[in-house]
Structure formats: structure tokens, C-alpha cells
Amino acid sequence: MPRVWAARYPVSIENHAVPAIRRIGVRDLREALAAGLADFLAAPTQLLFLGVIYPLVGLAAARAAWGGPLMPLLWPLVAGLSLVGPVAALGLYEISRRRERGLPVSWLNAFDVLRSPAIGAIAVLAVMLLAIFVAWLAAAQAVYAMTLGAAGPPPATMAEFLARVFTTGAGWRLILIGNGVGFLFAALVLSLTVISFPLLLDRPYLGPVTAMRTSLRAVAVNPVPMALWGLIVAGLLFLGCLPLFVGLAVVMPVLGHATWHLYRRVVEH
């Protein structure tokens, strides 16, 4: 069972359905990751099936951006996958929820979310994440246009593009400004959704606004652990991308399950 580190944070009795938030620490993050790995190892076949979705999407994005005007958006496309990760992990949350209750599990149970009473609220959050993803790509394109794009004609090859990025002042401005803007988008998505989707699956009577408000409160109560969690997610996703995105077939399921267990540690049962 999750530990309670300090005083609990109850909400107004006017809405008793809104959950209270616990304080967590670094140990809770380690335990959530360990539980996520255990879920992955307990049923590797169906989890690998789900994890392959991310590599396929990543490879498609890389292929689309490999040449022409989309080339500068290669990294924003790959990095932006993390912004829609909570939607891709919905089936993993459901599998972890069933294992937690001692129910039989197969990869087909991942699609049980489509029959969830909260599917409408989940769809609202999914559309919101898609809009944020599109806004991130627009922002990335704008950053490129005012830095490397304004420094000369577009590069003809990926090698030329990378050479300009790492050997010119405009390229380094692109790196610094682009990563700064990306950090803001990632922080926004983390704050709004770190526990929103698991919360809706667990308590379908809550709406999307309540789920997002609860997620924001969870981040406000646990700013340091949540920031560390964001760094862990970003680091593991980056490592998963290195061998042509194949590593995401393992990283994605583990993080998805771990997010469910993090939710269990943050929100009062």
C-alpha cells in the first residue's frame, strides 16, 4: 500500500467525489517503476504488442521528416510523441488495473477502455492533447524559421542540416530556444495529465475538468517528485528512441504501467 508522508489534503465537502492528494517521495517513484516492470514481465506478450505501436509511429514520423521541408521537424515530431503518450498508454493502465484486482489479463483487455463509462471524458482529454501536439509542432516550426531558417537556404540533406545545427550560431539558438519551448509544453502536459487518465479509468464518475484539476493539485503538492518523474520519463523515452525507436517497445509499456502505480501512490483510495 502507498505510504502517507505527511498530512492529507482533503477537498471541500461540497464535492466529496474529488479525491485527496498524498505527499510522495523519490522512494515512491522507484516503487512505481518497479511495479511497472513487474506488470510488464508478468504478461510480456500483450504488453509488447501494445509497445510496438510507439515504434511504428516513431518510424513513420522519422520517414516523413527525412527529406524536404519536414526535415527540421524530425526532432519535434519524435519528441512530441511524449505529449500524446498518456493516450497511447490507456490500455496499459487498464491492464494494470485488472492485475491489481486479481482479474485475468490478456492483451484484449487493453481495449476495455473503449467500454469505460468515462470514454467521453477520456476522449475530451485526448483531443486536448492532440491540440497541444499540433501547437507544439507550430511552435517548433516558428522557432526554426526565426533561427536556422533565417540564416540561409534550406538544407538539402540530413547531414547538412545536422552540420548547420551543431556548427553555427543560428543552430545553437535553435537548440536552446527549441528545447526551452519544448520544456514548457512538456511541463504543461505533465501537470494536466500525469494522473488524469488513470483517475478517469478508476473513477469514471469524475469529469475531465475534475481530473485535470486533481492532476494539477498532485503536481502542486509534490513539485519535486513530479519534476523528477518528468525527467525520468523524458530520459527513458530518449533512450528508447536511440536504437531506431525499437527500445520504446519496452520503455513504453513499463512507463505506462508505472504511471498507474504512481497514480495509486499519489491519490487517496
PAMAR-761534 format. One record per residue (C-alpha): residue number from 0; x, y, z. Coordinates in nm, 2 decimals, decimal comma. Layout:
N
+-----+--------+--------+--------+
| num |     c1 |     c2 |     c3 |
+-----+--------+--------+--------+
| NUM |      X |      Y |      Z |
...
+-----+--------+--------+--------+
# end
This chain:
269
+-----+--------+--------+--------+
| num |     c1 |     c2 |     c3 |
+-----+--------+--------+--------+
|   0 |   0,00 |   0,00 |   0,00 |
|   1 |   0,12 |   0,36 |  -0,07 |
|   2 |   0,27 |   0,55 |   0,22 |
|   3 |   0,14 |   0,87 |   0,36 |
|   4 |   0,43 |   1,10 |   0,41 |
|   5 |   0,25 |   1,39 |   0,57 |
|   6 |  -0,09 |   1,54 |   0,62 |
|   7 |  -0,35 |   1,46 |   0,37 |
|   8 |  -0,51 |   1,72 |   0,15 |
|   9 |  -0,89 |   1,68 |   0,16 |
|  10 |  -1,12 |   1,89 |  -0,06 |
|  11 |  -1,43 |   2,08 |   0,01 |
|  12 |  -1,73 |   1,86 |   0,13 |
|  13 |  -1,93 |   2,03 |  -0,14 |
|  14 |  -1,79 |   1,77 |  -0,39 |
|  15 |  -1,70 |   1,46 |  -0,20 |
|  16 |  -1,61 |   1,28 |  -0,52 |
|  17 |  -1,29 |   1,49 |  -0,58 |
|  18 |  -1,00 |   1,28 |  -0,44 |
|  19 |  -0,75 |   1,39 |  -0,19 |
|  20 |  -0,37 |   1,40 |  -0,26 |
|  21 |  -0,09 |   1,24 |  -0,08 |
|  22 |   0,27 |   1,36 |  -0,05 |
|  23 |   0,52 |   1,12 |  -0,21 |
|  24 |   0,89 |   1,10 |  -0,24 |
|  25 |   1,17 |   0,95 |  -0,45 |
|  26 |   1,11 |   0,61 |  -0,30 |
|  27 |   0,76 |   0,61 |  -0,44 |
|  28 |   0,89 |   0,68 |  -0,79 |
|  29 |   1,13 |   0,38 |  -0,76 |
|  30 |   0,85 |   0,16 |  -0,63 |
|  31 |   0,62 |   0,27 |  -0,91 |
|  32 |   0,88 |   0,19 |  -1,17 |
|  33 |   0,95 |  -0,15 |  -1,01 |
|  34 |   0,58 |  -0,23 |  -1,01 |
|  35 |   0,55 |  -0,12 |  -1,38 |
|  36 |   0,84 |  -0,35 |  -1,47 |
|  37 |   0,67 |  -0,63 |  -1,28 |
|  38 |   0,35 |  -0,58 |  -1,47 |
|  39 |   0,55 |  -0,59 |  -1,80 |
|  40 |   0,73 |  -0,91 |  -1,70 |
|  41 |   0,41 |  -1,07 |  -1,58 |
|  42 |   0,24 |  -1,05 |  -1,92 |
|  43 |   0,51 |  -0,97 |  -2,18 |
|  44 |   0,32 |  -1,08 |  -2,49 |
|  45 |   0,03 |  -0,84 |  -2,48 |
|  46 |   0,24 |  -0,56 |  -2,34 |
|  47 |   0,49 |  -0,60 |  -2,63 |
|  48 |   0,20 |  -0,59 |  -2,87 |
|  49 |   0,10 |  -0,25 |  -2,73 |
|  50 |   0,45 |  -0,12 |  -2,70 |
|  51 |   0,51 |  -0,18 |  -3,07 |
|  52 |   0,26 |   0,09 |  -3,15 |
|  53 |   0,50 |   0,36 |  -3,04 |
|  54 |   0,80 |   0,24 |  -3,25 |
|  55 |   0,58 |   0,22 |  -3,56 |
|  56 |   0,45 |   0,57 |  -3,51 |
|  57 |   0,80 |   0,69 |  -3,44 |
|  58 |   0,94 |   0,53 |  -3,75 |
|  59 |   0,66 |   0,67 |  -3,96 |
|  60 |   0,73 |   1,02 |  -3,82 |
|  61 |   1,10 |   0,99 |  -3,89 |
|  62 |   1,04 |   0,87 |  -4,25 |
|  63 |   0,80 |   1,16 |  -4,32 |
|  64 |   1,05 |   1,41 |  -4,19 |
|  65 |   1,36 |   1,27 |  -4,35 |
|  66 |   1,36 |   1,50 |  -4,65 |
|  67 |   1,22 |   1,82 |  -4,79 |
|  68 |   1,05 |   2,09 |  -4,58 |
|  69 |   0,96 |   1,85 |  -4,30 |
|  70 |   1,32 |   1,77 |  -4,22 |
|  71 |   1,36 |   2,04 |  -3,95 |
|  72 |   1,05 |   1,89 |  -3,77 |
|  73 |   1,21 |   1,54 |  -3,73 |
|  74 |   1,31 |   1,60 |  -3,37 |
|  75 |   1,00 |   1,79 |  -3,27 |
|  76 |   0,79 |   1,50 |  -3,42 |
|  77 |   0,98 |   1,24 |  -3,22 |
|  78 |   0,99 |   1,45 |  -2,90 |
|  79 |   0,62 |   1,54 |  -2,94 |
|  80 |   0,53 |   1,17 |  -2,91 |
|  81 |   0,56 |   1,21 |  -2,54 |
|  82 |   0,29 |   1,47 |  -2,54 |
|  83 |   0,04 |   1,21 |  -2,66 |
|  84 |   0,19 |   0,92 |  -2,46 |
|  85 |  -0,09 |   0,92 |  -2,20 |
|  86 |  -0,34 |   0,84 |  -2,47 |
|  87 |  -0,12 |   0,56 |  -2,61 |
|  88 |  -0,09 |   0,42 |  -2,25 |
|  89 |  -0,46 |   0,39 |  -2,18 |
|  90 |  -0,47 |   0,02 |  -2,25 |
|  91 |  -0,17 |  -0,03 |  -2,02 |
|  92 |  -0,35 |   0,14 |  -1,74 |
|  93 |  -0,64 |  -0,09 |  -1,78 |
|  94 |  -0,42 |  -0,40 |  -1,77 |
|  95 |  -0,25 |  -0,28 |  -1,45 |
|  96 |  -0,59 |  -0,20 |  -1,30 |
|  97 |  -0,71 |  -0,56 |  -1,37 |
|  98 |  -0,39 |  -0,72 |  -1,24 |
|  99 |  -0,42 |  -0,51 |  -0,93 |
| 100 |  -0,77 |  -0,65 |  -0,87 |
| 101 |  -0,65 |  -1,01 |  -0,93 |
| 102 |  -0,85 |  -1,04 |  -1,26 |
| 103 |  -0,73 |  -1,25 |  -1,56 |
| 104 |  -0,55 |  -1,04 |  -1,81 |
| 105 |  -0,49 |  -1,07 |  -2,18 |
| 106 |  -0,39 |  -0,81 |  -2,44 |
| 107 |  -0,76 |  -0,79 |  -2,54 |
| 108 |  -0,83 |  -0,63 |  -2,21 |
| 109 |  -0,64 |  -0,32 |  -2,33 |
| 110 |  -0,95 |  -0,24 |  -2,54 |
| 111 |  -1,18 |  -0,25 |  -2,24 |
| 112 |  -1,12 |   0,12 |  -2,21 |
| 113 |  -1,35 |   0,17 |  -2,51 |
| 114 |  -1,63 |   0,04 |  -2,30 |
| 115 |  -1,54 |   0,25 |  -2,00 |
| 116 |  -1,82 |   0,48 |  -1,87 |
| 117 |  -1,55 |   0,75 |  -1,88 |
| 118 |  -1,48 |   0,72 |  -2,25 |
| 119 |  -1,64 |   1,06 |  -2,33 |
| 120 |  -1,42 |   1,23 |  -2,07 |
| 121 |  -1,12 |   1,04 |  -2,19 |
| 122 |  -1,19 |   1,15 |  -2,55 |
| 123 |  -1,20 |   1,51 |  -2,44 |
| 124 |  -0,86 |   1,49 |  -2,28 |
| 125 |  -0,73 |   1,30 |  -2,59 |
| 126 |  -0,85 |   1,58 |  -2,82 |
| 127 |  -0,68 |   1,84 |  -2,59 |
| 128 |  -0,35 |   1,65 |  -2,61 |
| 129 |  -0,38 |   1,64 |  -2,99 |
| 130 |  -0,43 |   2,01 |  -3,00 |
| 131 |  -0,13 |   2,07 |  -2,77 |
| 132 |   0,08 |   1,84 |  -3,00 |
| 133 |  -0,02 |   2,04 |  -3,31 |
| 134 |   0,05 |   2,37 |  -3,12 |
| 135 |   0,40 |   2,23 |  -3,03 |
| 136 |   0,47 |   2,15 |  -3,40 |
| 137 |   0,37 |   2,50 |  -3,50 |
| 138 |   0,59 |   2,65 |  -3,23 |
| 139 |   0,88 |   2,43 |  -3,34 |
| 140 |   0,84 |   2,55 |  -3,69 |
| 141 |   0,83 |   2,91 |  -3,58 |
| 142 |   1,15 |   2,87 |  -3,38 |
| 143 |   1,32 |   2,71 |  -3,68 |
| 144 |   1,20 |   2,99 |  -3,91 |
| 145 |   1,35 |   3,27 |  -3,69 |
| 146 |   1,68 |   3,09 |  -3,62 |
| 147 |   1,83 |   2,84 |  -3,87 |
| 148 |   1,56 |   2,91 |  -4,13 |
| 149 |   1,65 |   3,27 |  -4,15 |
| 150 |   2,02 |   3,20 |  -4,19 |
| 151 |   2,02 |   3,07 |  -4,54 |
| 152 |   1,85 |   2,83 |  -4,79 |
| 153 |   1,70 |   2,51 |  -4,65 |
| 154 |   1,95 |   2,22 |  -4,62 |
| 155 |   1,93 |   1,96 |  -4,89 |
| 156 |   2,03 |   1,66 |  -4,68 |
| 157 |   2,01 |   1,54 |  -4,32 |
| 158 |   2,39 |   1,56 |  -4,29 |
| 159 |   2,39 |   1,92 |  -4,40 |
| 160 |   2,10 |   2,00 |  -4,16 |
| 161 |   2,29 |   1,85 |  -3,86 |
| 162 |   2,61 |   2,03 |  -3,95 |
| 163 |   2,43 |   2,36 |  -3,95 |
| 164 |   2,26 |   2,28 |  -3,62 |
| 165 |   2,58 |   2,20 |  -3,43 |
| 166 |   2,83 |   2,43 |  -3,60 |
| 167 |   2,65 |   2,76 |  -3,64 |
| 168 |   2,53 |   3,02 |  -3,40 |
| 169 |   2,18 |   3,00 |  -3,55 |
| 170 |   2,19 |   2,63 |  -3,49 |
| 171 |   2,27 |   2,66 |  -3,13 |
| 172 |   2,00 |   2,92 |  -3,09 |
| 173 |   1,76 |   2,67 |  -3,24 |
| 174 |   1,87 |   2,41 |  -2,99 |
| 175 |   1,84 |   2,64 |  -2,69 |
| 176 |   1,52 |   2,81 |  -2,78 |
| 177 |   1,36 |   2,49 |  -2,92 |
| 178 |   1,43 |   2,29 |  -2,61 |
| 179 |   1,31 |   2,57 |  -2,38 |
| 180 |   0,98 |   2,59 |  -2,57 |
| 181 |   0,95 |   2,21 |  -2,57 |
| 182 |   1,01 |   2,20 |  -2,19 |
| 183 |   0,72 |   2,44 |  -2,14 |
| 184 |   0,49 |   2,21 |  -2,35 |
| 185 |   0,61 |   1,90 |  -2,17 |
| 186 |   0,56 |   2,07 |  -1,82 |
| 187 |   0,20 |   2,17 |  -1,93 |
| 188 |   0,11 |   1,81 |  -2,04 |
| 189 |   0,27 |   1,66 |  -1,73 |
| 190 |   0,08 |   1,89 |  -1,50 |
| 191 |  -0,25 |   1,83 |  -1,67 |
| 192 |  -0,24 |   1,46 |  -1,73 |
| 193 |   0,01 |   1,29 |  -1,50 |
| 194 |  -0,28 |   1,12 |  -1,32 |
| 195 |  -0,58 |   1,24 |  -1,52 |
| 196 |  -0,63 |   0,93 |  -1,74 |
| 197 |  -0,57 |   0,67 |  -1,47 |
| 198 |  -0,81 |   0,87 |  -1,24 |
| 199 |  -1,08 |   0,86 |  -1,50 |
| 200 |  -1,04 |   0,49 |  -1,56 |
| 201 |  -1,06 |   0,43 |  -1,19 |
| 202 |  -1,34 |   0,68 |  -1,11 |
| 203 |  -1,55 |   0,72 |  -1,42 |
| 204 |  -1,80 |   0,95 |  -1,25 |
| 205 |  -1,54 |   1,23 |  -1,25 |
| 206 |  -1,53 |   1,46 |  -1,55 |
| 207 |  -1,23 |   1,58 |  -1,75 |
| 208 |  -1,21 |   1,91 |  -1,56 |
| 209 |  -1,20 |   1,75 |  -1,22 |
| 210 |  -0,94 |   1,50 |  -1,35 |
| 211 |  -0,72 |   1,78 |  -1,47 |
| 212 |  -0,77 |   1,99 |  -1,16 |
| 213 |  -0,67 |   1,68 |  -0,95 |
| 214 |  -0,36 |   1,63 |  -1,16 |
| 215 |  -0,26 |   2,00 |  -1,11 |
| 216 |  -0,31 |   1,96 |  -0,73 |
| 217 |  -0,10 |   1,65 |  -0,73 |
| 218 |   0,19 |   1,84 |  -0,90 |
| 219 |   0,14 |   2,14 |  -0,67 |
| 220 |   0,16 |   1,91 |  -0,36 |
| 221 |   0,46 |   1,71 |  -0,49 |
| 222 |   0,65 |   1,95 |  -0,72 |
| 223 |   1,00 |   1,79 |  -0,67 |
| 224 |   0,89 |   1,43 |  -0,72 |
| 225 |   0,67 |   1,52 |  -1,01 |
| 226 |   0,95 |   1,71 |  -1,18 |
| 227 |   1,18 |   1,42 |  -1,12 |
| 228 |   0,92 |   1,19 |  -1,27 |
| 229 |   0,90 |   1,40 |  -1,58 |
| 230 |   1,28 |   1,38 |  -1,62 |
| 231 |   1,27 |   1,00 |  -1,58 |
| 232 |   1,00 |   0,97 |  -1,84 |
| 233 |   1,19 |   1,20 |  -2,08 |
| 234 |   1,52 |   1,02 |  -2,02 |
| 235 |   1,38 |   0,67 |  -2,07 |
| 236 |   1,19 |   0,78 |  -2,39 |
| 237 |   1,51 |   0,93 |  -2,53 |
| 238 |   1,70 |   0,61 |  -2,46 |
| 239 |   1,42 |   0,41 |  -2,61 |
| 240 |   1,44 |   0,62 |  -2,93 |
| 241 |   1,82 |   0,56 |  -2,98 |
| 242 |   1,81 |   0,21 |  -3,15 |
| 243 |   1,57 |   0,32 |  -3,42 |
| 244 |   1,28 |   0,35 |  -3,17 |
| 245 |   1,28 |  -0,02 |  -3,11 |
| 246 |   1,36 |   0,03 |  -2,74 |
| 247 |   1,02 |   0,20 |  -2,70 |
| 248 |   0,86 |  -0,14 |  -2,73 |
| 249 |   0,99 |  -0,20 |  -2,37 |
| 250 |   1,01 |   0,16 |  -2,24 |
| 251 |   0,65 |   0,25 |  -2,33 |
| 252 |   0,48 |  -0,04 |  -2,15 |
| 253 |   0,70 |  -0,01 |  -1,84 |
| 254 |   0,63 |   0,36 |  -1,81 |
| 255 |   0,26 |   0,31 |  -1,88 |
| 256 |   0,22 |   0,06 |  -1,60 |
| 257 |   0,44 |   0,26 |  -1,37 |
| 258 |   0,22 |   0,57 |  -1,43 |
| 259 |  -0,08 |   0,37 |  -1,30 |
| 260 |   0,11 |   0,27 |  -0,99 |
| 261 |   0,23 |   0,63 |  -0,94 |
| 262 |  -0,14 |   0,74 |  -0,95 |
| 263 |  -0,21 |   0,48 |  -0,68 |
| 264 |   0,06 |   0,64 |  -0,46 |
| 265 |  -0,05 |   1,00 |  -0,52 |
| 266 |  -0,43 |   0,98 |  -0,49 |
| 267 |  -0,62 |   0,86 |  -0,19 |
| 268 |  -0,81 |   0,53 |  -0,24 |
+-----+--------+--------+--------+
# end
